[in-house]
Amino acid sequence: MKVTKSLLFHIYVSMPILKQRSSAMMEHNKEKCMKEKGLSSEPVLIQSVICAKEVKLVAHTKTELKVDGCSQIQFVPDLMTTEIQGTLLHDLIILQGFIKGSIIVNNQCIKKITLPFQEEIKCDDVCPGDTLKQTIPTLKGVVPPQIIPCEEGSYSYVVFKVILGLQITVIREKIGTVAVTIIGDVDENRCNLTSTPPQIICYQETPKHEKPKKPKEPKKKKEESKCTKEKFKEETSCFYSHKKKKFDY
């Protein structure tokens, strides 16, 4: 059988189409099977684990102490003072922090110091937008103090070291689908609720041919003038004087 260029081109073009049809057919059969079982494919928000590791943190520092070769030196860490801060970069996790403790020399507390630490952990596919979770750190061990004698004087440099252990997990939120049986909504009327209740305004209508009545003003009492009173007195006195003259004979 002779294979031509047109036939090869036809096969090359039709391959993606066949793959799409095959995946669509598989999806259709899957949905049909789920329906027969009474299941439904629901989108859900899931937390995908990108990286999970057990990490060891080495905290150490150097300080000056007045000790001799016979001195008993001990460092007692305080786990309650441990602080850890994590930073996510591309494919890298950085843990920084410190732990505090006390220096014991010959069964006496000399002073308290702080031991810092920084650790870089490589994790593939980690991004700055992911979420870092960590467990409570545990004490793995305390390294015996290392004494470095000085050339001059009675003071010496002493190195203190503590090893801590914890579990870190990097999580990323993703959207997936699960096959579940839907029983019903918790609130069937959640989409039918109105945002604000309707306002009801009540008012009284005034008849068209009737004008609103004005309130009556109280009537003012008329005050009698002085002239009227004096005139009344004159007329009264004149009447009585005339009547007296008529019967006086």
GUTIBA-533802 format. One record per residue: x, y, z of N, C-alpha, C in turn; residue in one letter. Coordinates in nm, 3 decimals. Layout:
N
<site <X Y Z> <X Y Z> <X Y Z> 'A'>
...
END
This chain:
249
<site <0.085 -0.120 0.000> <0.000 0.000 0.000> <0.088 0.124 0.000> 'M'>
<site <0.062 0.213 -0.092> <0.141 0.335 -0.106> <0.082 0.446 -0.020> 'K'>
<site <0.165 0.502 0.067> <0.121 0.608 0.156> <0.157 0.742 0.094> 'V'>
<site <0.060 0.824 0.069> <0.084 0.955 0.009> <0.088 1.063 0.116> 'T'>
<site <0.133 1.180 0.076> <0.140 1.294 0.169> <0.002 1.337 0.214> 'K'>
<site <-0.096 1.329 0.124> <-0.233 1.371 0.159> <-0.291 1.279 0.266> 'S'>
<site <-0.259 1.148 0.255> <-0.309 1.054 0.355> <-0.245 1.080 0.491> 'L'>
<site <-0.115 1.107 0.494> <-0.047 1.139 0.620> <-0.103 1.266 0.681> 'L'>
<site <-0.130 1.365 0.597> <-0.187 1.490 0.647> <-0.326 1.468 0.705> 'F'>
<site <-0.403 1.382 0.638> <-0.539 1.352 0.687> <-0.532 1.282 0.824> 'H'>
<site <-0.437 1.188 0.840> <-0.424 1.117 0.968> <-0.377 1.214 1.077> 'I'>
<site <-0.283 1.303 1.043> <-0.230 1.398 1.141> <-0.338 1.495 1.189> 'Y'>
<site <-0.425 1.539 1.100> <-0.531 1.633 1.136> <-0.642 1.563 1.213> 'V'>
<site <-0.674 1.440 1.179> <-0.788 1.372 1.239> <-0.758 1.315 1.378> 'S'>
<site <-0.632 1.300 1.415> <-0.597 1.242 1.544> <-0.651 1.325 1.661> 'M'>
<site <-0.631 1.458 1.668> <-0.689 1.534 1.780> <-0.840 1.527 1.786> 'P'>
<site <-0.904 1.523 1.670> <-1.051 1.515 1.667> <-1.097 1.383 1.726> 'I'>
<site <-1.026 1.275 1.692> <-1.063 1.144 1.746> <-1.043 1.139 1.897> 'L'>
<site <-0.935 1.204 1.947> <-0.913 1.208 2.091> <-1.024 1.284 2.162> 'K'>
<site <-1.066 1.399 2.105> <-1.175 1.477 2.165> <-1.304 1.397 2.168> 'Q'>
<site <-1.334 1.327 2.058> <-1.456 1.247 2.054> <-1.451 1.134 2.155> 'R'>
<site <-1.333 1.072 2.169> <-1.319 0.962 2.264> <-1.337 1.009 2.408> 'S'>
<site <-1.276 1.125 2.443> <-1.290 1.178 2.579> <-1.434 1.221 2.605> 'S'>
<site <-1.502 1.280 2.504> <-1.641 1.320 2.521> <-1.731 1.198 2.540> 'A'>
<site <-1.702 1.090 2.467> <-1.781 0.967 2.481> <-1.762 0.907 2.621> 'M'>
<site <-1.638 0.908 2.669> <-1.610 0.854 2.802> <-1.682 0.937 2.910> 'M'>
<site <-1.681 1.068 2.893> <-1.748 1.154 2.989> <-1.899 1.132 2.987> 'E'>
<site <-1.953 1.115 2.867> <-2.097 1.089 2.854> <-2.135 0.957 2.920> 'H'>
<site <-2.055 0.853 2.898> <-2.083 0.723 2.960> <-2.071 0.731 3.112> 'N'>
<site <-1.975 0.811 3.160> <-1.958 0.828 3.304> <-2.080 0.896 3.367> 'K'>
<site <-2.128 1.004 3.303> <-2.246 1.073 3.353> <-2.369 0.982 3.348> 'E'>
<site <-2.380 0.902 3.243> <-2.495 0.811 3.231> <-2.493 0.707 3.343> 'K'>
<site <-2.373 0.657 3.373> <-2.360 0.557 3.480> <-2.393 0.618 3.616> 'C'>
<site <-2.350 0.743 3.637> <-2.377 0.811 3.763> <-2.526 0.837 3.780> 'M'>
<site <-2.594 0.874 3.671> <-2.738 0.897 3.678> <-2.813 0.770 3.711> 'K'>
<site <-2.767 0.660 3.654> <-2.832 0.533 3.683> <-2.817 0.495 3.830> 'E'>
<site <-2.704 0.533 3.892> <-2.682 0.504 4.034> <-2.742 0.610 4.126> 'K'>
<site <-2.801 0.714 4.068> <-2.860 0.821 4.149> <-2.758 0.919 4.203> 'G'>
<site <-2.643 0.931 4.138> <-2.538 1.022 4.183> <-2.534 1.146 4.096> 'L'>
<site <-2.471 1.251 4.149> <-2.458 1.377 4.076> <-2.315 1.427 4.090> 'S'>
<site <-2.262 1.484 3.984> <-2.126 1.537 3.985> <-2.132 1.684 4.028> 'S'>
<site <-2.074 1.713 4.144> <-2.080 1.847 4.201> <-1.941 1.909 4.210> 'E'>
<site <-1.926 2.037 4.169> <-1.796 2.105 4.187> <-1.773 2.141 4.333> 'P'>
<site <-1.653 2.116 4.383> <-1.620 2.143 4.522> <-1.484 2.211 4.528> 'V'>
<site <-1.462 2.283 4.639> <-1.334 2.347 4.666> <-1.253 2.254 4.756> 'L'>
<site <-1.137 2.212 4.707> <-1.054 2.117 4.781> <-0.918 2.180 4.811> 'I'>
<site <-0.853 2.128 4.915> <-0.718 2.170 4.950> <-0.620 2.061 4.907> 'Q'>
<site <-0.540 2.094 4.807> <-0.445 1.999 4.751> <-0.309 2.017 4.818> 'S'>
<site <-0.248 1.907 4.861> <-0.117 1.911 4.925> <-0.009 1.915 4.817> 'V'>
<site <0.067 2.026 4.816> <0.174 2.042 4.718> <0.305 1.982 4.769> 'I'>
<site <0.331 2.001 4.899> <0.456 1.951 4.956> <0.435 1.923 5.104> 'C'>
<site <0.494 1.813 5.153> <0.487 1.778 5.295> <0.621 1.716 5.334> 'A'>
<site <0.688 1.776 5.434> <0.820 1.729 5.473> <0.839 1.743 5.624> 'K'>
<site <0.928 1.658 5.677> <0.973 1.671 5.815> <1.104 1.749 5.816> 'E'>
<site <1.108 1.855 5.893> <1.221 1.949 5.890> <1.288 1.951 6.025> 'V'>
<site <1.421 1.966 6.023> <1.501 1.986 6.144> <1.564 2.125 6.141> 'K'>
<site <1.543 2.200 6.249> <1.596 2.335 6.261> <1.711 2.336 6.361> 'L'>
<site <1.824 2.393 6.320> <1.943 2.402 6.406> <1.960 2.547 6.449> 'V'>
<site <1.936 2.573 6.578> <1.953 2.707 6.635> <2.084 2.711 6.713> 'A'>
<site <2.164 2.815 6.690> <2.294 2.823 6.759> <2.337 2.968 6.772> 'H'>
<site <2.426 2.992 6.867> <2.483 3.125 6.890> <2.614 3.109 6.966> 'T'>
<site <2.691 3.221 6.973> <2.819 3.223 7.043> <2.822 3.342 7.139> 'K'>
<site <2.869 3.318 7.260> <2.874 3.422 7.361> <3.001 3.408 7.444> 'T'>
<site <3.037 3.516 7.514> <3.156 3.516 7.600> <3.119 3.481 7.743> 'E'>
<site <3.198 3.394 7.804> <3.175 3.355 7.943> <3.310 3.346 8.016> 'L'>
<site <3.307 3.378 8.142> <3.426 3.366 8.225> <3.425 3.228 8.290> 'K'>
<site <3.491 3.132 8.225> <3.492 2.993 8.270> <3.634 2.940 8.263> 'V'>
<site <3.654 2.830 8.331> <3.782 2.760 8.323> <3.758 2.617 8.278> 'D'>
<site <3.862 2.540 8.279> <3.850 2.403 8.230> <3.766 2.313 8.317> 'G'>
<site <3.746 2.349 8.443> <3.668 2.266 8.534> <3.521 2.308 8.545> 'C'>
<site <3.481 2.413 8.474> <3.344 2.464 8.486> <3.245 2.371 8.415> 'S'>
<site <3.132 2.353 8.477> <3.023 2.274 8.417> <2.923 2.371 8.353> 'Q'>
<site <2.914 2.366 8.222> <2.828 2.459 8.145> <2.712 2.380 8.087> 'I'>
<site <2.593 2.439 8.096> <2.472 2.373 8.046> <2.378 2.479 7.990> 'Q'>
<site <2.309 2.444 7.883> <2.208 2.534 7.826> <2.071 2.467 7.837> 'F'>
<site <1.974 2.539 7.897> <1.839 2.487 7.916> <1.744 2.567 7.826> 'V'>
<site <1.694 2.510 7.715> <1.604 2.584 7.625> <1.463 2.592 7.680> 'P'>
<site <1.393 2.698 7.641> <1.253 2.717 7.678> <1.170 2.708 7.550> 'D'>
<site <1.099 2.595 7.531> <1.022 2.574 7.408> <0.906 2.671 7.394> 'L'>
<site <0.857 2.725 7.505> <0.744 2.818 7.497> <0.783 2.950 7.431> 'M'>
<site <0.911 2.980 7.422> <0.957 3.106 7.361> <0.990 3.091 7.213> 'T'>
<site <0.969 2.971 7.157> <1.005 2.947 7.016> <0.911 3.023 6.923> 'T'>
<site <0.967 3.094 6.828> <0.891 3.165 6.725> <0.946 3.128 6.589> 'E'>
<site <0.854 3.095 6.495> <0.892 3.053 6.361> <0.810 3.132 6.259> 'I'>
<site <0.877 3.184 6.159> <0.812 3.256 6.050> <0.853 3.192 5.918> 'Q'>
<site <0.752 3.158 5.837> <0.779 3.092 5.709> <0.755 3.183 5.591> 'G'>
<site <0.840 3.170 5.489> <0.829 3.248 5.365> <0.832 3.151 5.248> 'T'>
<site <0.735 3.168 5.156> <0.725 3.081 5.038> <0.778 3.155 4.916> 'L'>
<site <0.872 3.093 4.848> <0.923 3.141 4.720> <0.898 3.031 4.616> 'L'>
<site <0.942 3.055 4.494> <0.922 2.955 4.389> <1.014 2.836 4.415> 'H'>
<site <0.953 2.720 4.442> <1.024 2.594 4.470> <1.111 2.601 4.595> 'D'>
<site <1.082 2.695 4.687> <1.167 2.710 4.805> <1.085 2.759 4.925> 'L'>
<site <1.114 2.700 5.042> <1.052 2.742 5.169> <1.163 2.786 5.263> 'I'>
<site <1.148 2.903 5.323> <1.247 2.957 5.416> <1.182 2.969 5.553> 'I'>
<site <1.242 2.906 5.653> <1.194 2.913 5.791> <1.296 2.990 5.874> 'L'>
<site <1.246 3.094 5.942> <1.331 3.176 6.027> <1.268 3.187 6.165> 'Q'>
<site <1.352 3.204 6.267> <1.299 3.219 6.402> <1.408 3.213 6.506> 'G'>
<site <1.367 3.187 6.629> <1.463 3.180 6.740> <1.400 3.103 6.855> 'F'>
<site <1.485 3.066 6.950> <1.444 3.003 7.075> <1.530 3.060 7.187> 'I'>
<site <1.468 3.088 7.301> <1.539 3.145 7.415> <1.568 3.037 7.518> 'K'>
<site <1.667 3.066 7.602> <1.702 2.971 7.706> <1.796 3.033 7.808> 'G'>
<site <1.837 2.951 7.906> <1.923 2.998 8.016> <2.054 2.922 8.015> 'S'>
<site <2.162 2.994 8.051> <2.296 2.934 8.063> <2.320 2.903 8.210> 'I'>
<site <2.349 2.778 8.238> <2.376 2.732 8.374> <2.525 2.699 8.385> 'I'>
<site <2.595 2.766 8.478> <2.737 2.740 8.502> <2.752 2.702 8.649> 'V'>
<site <2.801 2.580 8.671> <2.821 2.528 8.806> <2.690 2.539 8.889> 'N'>
<site <2.580 2.496 8.826> <2.448 2.491 8.890> <2.392 2.630 8.924> 'N'>
<site <2.441 2.733 8.858> <2.392 2.869 8.878> <2.356 2.930 8.743> 'Q'>
<site <2.242 2.998 8.740> <2.198 3.064 8.616> <2.279 3.192 8.599> 'C'>
<site <2.360 3.196 8.493> <2.446 3.312 8.469> <2.370 3.420 8.392> 'I'>
<site <2.308 3.383 8.279> <2.233 3.479 8.198> <2.144 3.403 8.100> 'K'>
<site <2.054 3.478 8.035> <1.964 3.421 7.934> <2.004 3.472 7.796> 'K'>
<site <2.000 3.382 7.698> <2.039 3.417 7.562> <1.933 3.368 7.463> 'I'>
<site <1.947 3.415 7.338> <1.856 3.378 7.230> <1.934 3.310 7.119> 'T'>
<site <1.885 3.196 7.075> <1.950 3.120 6.967> <1.868 3.134 6.839> 'L'>
<site <1.917 3.204 6.737> <1.843 3.217 6.610> <1.868 3.097 6.518> 'P'>
<site <1.780 3.085 6.418> <1.797 2.978 6.318> <1.735 3.023 6.186> 'F'>
<site <1.782 2.963 6.078> <1.727 2.985 5.943> <1.753 2.859 5.862> 'Q'>
<site <1.648 2.811 5.796> <1.658 2.688 5.719> <1.589 2.705 5.585> 'E'>
<site <1.654 2.658 5.476> <1.595 2.660 5.342> <1.559 2.517 5.303> 'E'>
<site <1.431 2.498 5.262> <1.383 2.366 5.222> <1.335 2.374 5.078> 'I'>
<site <1.385 2.285 4.994> <1.344 2.281 4.855> <1.218 2.196 4.840> 'K'>
<site <1.116 2.254 4.775> <0.990 2.184 4.745> <0.947 2.220 4.604> 'C'>
<site <0.930 2.122 4.520> <0.890 2.147 4.382> <0.745 2.197 4.375> 'D'>
<site <0.720 2.287 4.280> <0.587 2.340 4.248> <0.530 2.433 4.358> 'D'>
<site <0.610 2.470 4.456> <0.562 2.563 4.559> <0.567 2.705 4.504> 'V'>
<site <0.462 2.783 4.533> <0.451 2.922 4.486> <0.423 3.015 4.605> 'C'>
<site <0.454 3.145 4.590> <0.429 3.239 4.702> <0.282 3.249 4.743> 'P'>
<site <0.188 3.219 4.654> <0.046 3.230 4.688> <-0.011 3.111 4.761> 'G'>
<site <0.069 3.008 4.788> <0.020 2.890 4.859> <0.012 2.918 5.009> 'D'>
<site <-0.042 2.820 5.083> <-0.058 2.831 5.228> <0.037 2.734 5.297> 'T'>
<site <0.114 2.786 5.394> <0.208 2.705 5.469> <0.152 2.674 5.607> 'L'>
<site <0.148 2.544 5.642> <0.105 2.502 5.774> <0.218 2.424 5.840> 'K'>
<site <0.229 2.440 5.972> <0.337 2.372 6.044> <0.287 2.324 6.179> 'Q'>
<site <0.350 2.218 6.228> <0.315 2.164 6.358> <0.394 2.236 6.468> 'T'>
<site <0.357 2.207 6.593> <0.430 2.266 6.706> <0.569 2.203 6.712> 'I'>
<site <0.675 2.284 6.718> <0.811 2.227 6.718> <0.839 2.146 6.845> 'P'>
<site <0.918 2.042 6.828> <0.960 1.957 6.940> <1.112 1.964 6.953> 'T'>
<site <1.159 1.937 7.072> <1.303 1.941 7.099> <1.365 1.805 7.065> 'L'>
<site <1.452 1.806 6.964> <1.520 1.684 6.922> <1.648 1.658 7.001> 'K'>
<site <1.713 1.766 7.045> <1.835 1.746 7.122> <1.906 1.877 7.150> 'G'>
<site <1.992 1.875 7.252> <2.075 1.990 7.290> <2.220 1.945 7.279> 'V'>
<site <2.296 2.010 7.192> <2.436 1.976 7.171> <2.519 2.030 7.289> 'V'>
<site <2.612 1.952 7.341> <2.697 2.002 7.450> <2.770 2.130 7.410> 'P'>
<site <2.782 2.227 7.502> <2.847 2.354 7.467> <2.992 2.332 7.420> 'P'>
<site <3.030 2.412 7.319> <3.165 2.407 7.264> <3.243 2.528 7.316> 'Q'>
<site <3.353 2.502 7.391> <3.432 2.610 7.451> <3.551 2.640 7.362> 'I'>
<site <3.566 2.767 7.324> <3.678 2.813 7.243> <3.759 2.909 7.330> 'I'>
<site <3.871 2.867 7.384> <3.948 2.956 7.472> <4.008 3.073 7.396> 'P'>
<site <4.013 3.188 7.463> <4.073 3.308 7.405> <4.223 3.307 7.433> 'C'>
<site <4.298 3.383 7.352> <4.442 3.388 7.369> <4.481 3.468 7.493> 'E'>
<site <4.403 3.575 7.521> <4.434 3.659 7.634> <4.313 3.668 7.725> 'E'>
<site <4.338 3.680 7.855> <4.231 3.695 7.952> <4.171 3.563 7.992> 'G'>
<site <4.078 3.574 8.088> <4.014 3.453 8.143> <3.881 3.421 8.077> 'S'>
<site <3.836 3.506 7.981> <3.708 3.482 7.914> <3.727 3.385 7.798> 'Y'>
<site <3.623 3.311 7.768> <3.623 3.215 7.658> <3.494 3.229 7.579> 'S'>
<site <3.503 3.192 7.450> <3.383 3.187 7.367> <3.318 3.050 7.382> 'Y'>
<site <3.184 3.051 7.403> <3.110 2.926 7.419> <2.999 2.922 7.312> 'V'>
<site <2.994 2.814 7.236> <2.893 2.795 7.131> <2.783 2.703 7.184> 'V'>
<site <2.657 2.752 7.175> <2.540 2.674 7.218> <2.458 2.637 7.095> 'F'>
<site <2.408 2.514 7.094> <2.335 2.465 6.977> <2.219 2.376 7.022> 'K'>
<site <2.101 2.400 6.958> <1.979 2.324 6.987> <1.919 2.277 6.856> 'V'>
<site <1.866 2.155 6.852> <1.803 2.099 6.732> <1.654 2.082 6.758> 'I'>
<site <1.573 2.142 6.671> <1.426 2.134 6.679> <1.372 2.057 6.560> 'L'>
<site <1.256 1.995 6.576> <1.192 1.921 6.468> <1.045 1.957 6.455> 'G'>
<site <0.996 1.964 6.331> <0.855 1.992 6.304> <0.818 1.942 6.166> 'L'>
<site <0.688 1.935 6.139> <0.634 1.892 6.011> <0.573 2.012 5.940> 'Q'>
<site <0.611 2.033 5.814> <0.554 2.144 5.735> <0.473 2.087 5.620> 'I'>
<site <0.366 2.158 5.583> <0.278 2.118 5.473> <0.238 2.241 5.395> 'T'>
<site <0.254 2.234 5.263> <0.214 2.343 5.174> <0.086 2.303 5.103> 'V'>
<site <-0.017 2.388 5.114> <-0.151 2.357 5.062> <-0.190 2.462 4.958> 'I'>
<site <-0.259 2.414 4.855> <-0.312 2.503 4.750> <-0.459 2.469 4.726> 'R'>
<site <-0.542 2.571 4.718> <-0.686 2.549 4.694> <-0.712 2.526 4.545> 'E'>
<site <-0.791 2.422 4.518> <-0.826 2.387 4.380> <-0.975 2.355 4.371> 'K'>
<site <-1.026 2.356 4.250> <-1.167 2.323 4.225> <-1.174 2.187 4.158> 'I'>
<site <-1.251 2.097 4.215> <-1.267 1.963 4.160> <-1.412 1.921 4.158> 'G'>
<site <-1.436 1.798 4.119> <-1.572 1.743 4.114> <-1.575 1.612 4.192> 'T'>
<site <-1.687 1.588 4.258> <-1.708 1.463 4.330> <-1.846 1.408 4.295> 'V'>
<site <-1.858 1.277 4.303> <-1.987 1.211 4.278> <-2.059 1.192 4.410> 'A'>
<site <-2.168 1.265 4.427> <-2.245 1.259 4.552> <-2.393 1.247 4.519> 'V'>
<site <-2.470 1.210 4.619> <-2.615 1.206 4.608> <-2.672 1.331 4.673> 'T'>
<site <-2.740 1.416 4.594> <-2.796 1.541 4.644> <-2.932 1.512 4.707> 'I'>
<site <-2.944 1.543 4.837> <-3.071 1.523 4.908> <-3.161 1.645 4.893> 'I'>
<site <-3.104 1.763 4.904> <-3.181 1.886 4.891> <-3.101 2.002 4.946> 'G'>
<site <-3.155 2.123 4.925> <-3.092 2.244 4.973> <-3.134 2.269 5.118> 'D'>
<site <-3.044 2.326 5.196> <-3.076 2.359 5.334> <-3.186 2.465 5.338> 'V'>
<site <-3.178 2.562 5.248> <-3.278 2.669 5.239> <-3.329 2.672 5.095> 'D'>
<site <-3.448 2.621 5.073> <-3.503 2.613 4.937> <-3.542 2.750 4.882> 'E'>
<site <-3.563 2.849 4.970> <-3.608 2.982 4.926> <-3.494 3.083 4.923> 'N'>
<site <-3.368 3.038 4.921> <-3.258 3.133 4.927> <-3.251 3.223 4.803> 'R'>
<site <-3.298 3.174 4.689> <-3.294 3.255 4.566> <-3.421 3.337 4.546> 'C'>
<site <-3.522 3.317 4.629> <-3.649 3.389 4.614> <-3.665 3.503 4.713> 'N'>
<site <-3.567 3.523 4.796> <-3.577 3.629 4.896> <-3.553 3.764 4.832> 'L'>
<site <-3.634 3.864 4.870> <-3.615 4.000 4.821> <-3.514 4.070 4.908> 'T'>
<site <-3.442 4.161 4.845> <-3.337 4.230 4.920> <-3.393 4.326 5.022> 'S'>
<site <-3.502 4.399 4.986> <-3.563 4.495 5.079> <-3.714 4.472 5.082> 'T'>
<site <-3.778 4.483 5.198> <-3.924 4.464 5.204> <-3.996 4.579 5.136> 'P'>
<site <-4.115 4.553 5.078> <-4.190 4.662 5.012> <-4.237 4.767 5.112> 'P'>
<site <-4.231 4.893 5.069> <-4.275 5.004 5.155> <-4.423 5.032 5.132> 'Q'>
<site <-4.499 5.051 5.240> <-4.642 5.080 5.235> <-4.663 5.222 5.288> 'I'>
<site <-4.720 5.311 5.203> <-4.743 5.450 5.240> <-4.893 5.473 5.256> 'I'>
<site <-4.936 5.519 5.370> <-5.077 5.547 5.397> <-5.100 5.699 5.396> 'C'>
<site <-5.208 5.745 5.324> <-5.243 5.886 5.323> <-5.394 5.899 5.304> 'Y'>
<site <-5.451 6.016 5.344> <-5.596 6.041 5.336> <-5.622 6.139 5.224> 'Q'>
<site <-5.711 6.100 5.131> <-5.741 6.184 5.016> <-5.840 6.294 5.055> 'E'>
<site <-5.825 6.414 4.998> <-5.915 6.528 5.018> <-6.016 6.534 4.904> 'T'>
<site <-6.149 6.551 4.930> <-6.248 6.560 4.822> <-6.214 6.674 4.726> 'P'>
<site <-6.250 6.653 4.598> <-6.215 6.752 4.496> <-6.287 6.885 4.517> 'K'>
<site <-6.420 6.888 4.552> <-6.497 7.012 4.563> <-6.491 7.072 4.702> 'H'>
<site <-6.423 7.011 4.789> <-6.418 7.062 4.926> <-6.280 7.115 4.956> 'E'>
<site <-6.279 7.243 4.991> <-6.153 7.306 5.023> <-6.121 7.282 5.170> 'K'>
<site <-6.000 7.269 5.199> <-5.964 7.250 5.341> <-6.000 7.371 5.424> 'P'>
<site <-6.064 7.349 5.537> <-6.108 7.457 5.625> <-5.992 7.512 5.704> 'K'>
<site <-5.996 7.647 5.712> <-5.893 7.714 5.789> <-5.935 7.716 5.936> 'K'>
<site <-5.844 7.710 6.022> <-5.879 7.717 6.166> <-5.932 7.856 6.203> 'P'>
<site <-6.039 7.858 6.283> <-6.102 7.984 6.324> <-6.014 8.057 6.424> 'K'>
<site <-6.008 8.188 6.399> <-5.931 8.270 6.491> <-6.022 8.319 6.604> 'E'>
<site <-5.974 8.325 6.722> <-6.058 8.374 6.834> <-6.097 8.521 6.816> 'P'>
<site <-6.228 8.552 6.846> <-6.279 8.688 6.829> <-6.222 8.781 6.936> 'K'>
<site <-6.193 8.902 6.891> <-6.139 9.003 6.982> <-6.254 9.082 7.045> 'K'>
<site <-6.249 9.103 7.172> <-6.351 9.182 7.242> <-6.335 9.331 7.210> 'K'>
<site <-6.452 9.393 7.180> <-6.450 9.537 7.149> <-6.441 9.618 7.279> 'K'>
<site <-6.345 9.702 7.281> <-6.325 9.787 7.399> <-6.404 9.918 7.381> 'E'>
<site <-6.475 9.953 7.486> <-6.551 10.079 7.482> <-6.456 10.195 7.501> 'E'>
<site <-6.474 10.292 7.416> <-6.387 10.411 7.423> <-6.432 10.503 7.537> 'S'>
<site <-6.343 10.586 7.579> <-6.371 10.681 7.687> <-6.478 10.782 7.648> 'K'>
<site <-6.476 10.816 7.518> <-6.574 10.916 7.471> <-6.716 10.862 7.483> 'C'>
<site <-6.739 10.738 7.452> <-6.872 10.677 7.460> <-6.920 10.676 7.604> 'T'>
<site <-6.832 10.642 7.697> <-6.870 10.639 7.838> <-6.905 10.777 7.889> 'K'>
<site <-6.829 10.877 7.851> <-6.857 11.015 7.897> <-6.989 11.067 7.838> 'E'>
<site <-7.017 11.034 7.710> <-7.140 11.079 7.647> <-7.261 11.017 7.715> 'K'>
<site <-7.248 10.888 7.753> <-7.357 10.822 7.823> <-7.383 10.887 7.959> 'F'>
<site <-7.280 10.926 8.027> <-7.297 10.993 8.156> <-7.368 11.127 8.140> 'K'>
<site <-7.334 11.206 8.040> <-7.395 11.336 8.017> <-7.545 11.322 7.986> 'E'>
<site <-7.579 11.225 7.900> <-7.719 11.208 7.864> <-7.801 11.165 7.985> 'E'>
<site <-7.746 11.080 8.067> <-7.818 11.033 8.186> <-7.842 11.145 8.285> 'T'>
<site <-7.742 11.225 8.307> <-7.757 11.339 8.401> <-7.857 11.442 8.348> 'S'>
<site <-7.859 11.465 8.215> <-7.952 11.561 8.154> <-8.097 11.512 8.167> 'C'>
<site <-8.118 11.383 8.153> <-8.253 11.328 8.162> <-8.308 11.344 8.304> 'F'>
<site <-8.230 11.312 8.405> <-8.278 11.322 8.541> <-8.300 11.467 8.582> 'Y'>
<site <-8.225 11.559 8.533> <-8.244 11.703 8.568> <-8.373 11.758 8.506> 'S'>
<site <-8.404 11.723 8.382> <-8.527 11.766 8.315> <-8.651 11.709 8.385> 'H'>
<site <-8.643 11.585 8.430> <-8.756 11.522 8.496> <-8.783 11.589 8.630> 'K'>
<site <-8.679 11.631 8.694> <-8.696 11.698 8.825> <-8.765 11.834 8.811> 'K'>
<site <-8.729 11.910 8.707> <-8.791 12.041 8.683> <-8.940 12.026 8.647> 'K'>
<site <-8.976 11.919 8.580> <-9.114 11.903 8.536> <-9.207 11.882 8.656> 'K'>
<site <-9.162 11.815 8.758> <-9.250 11.789 8.872> <-9.223 11.883 8.990> 'F'>
<site <-9.142 11.981 8.969> <-9.109 12.075 9.076> <-9.192 12.201 9.060> 'D'>
<site <-9.312 12.212 9.125> <-9.402 12.329 9.118> <-9.475 12.342 9.245> 'Y'>
END
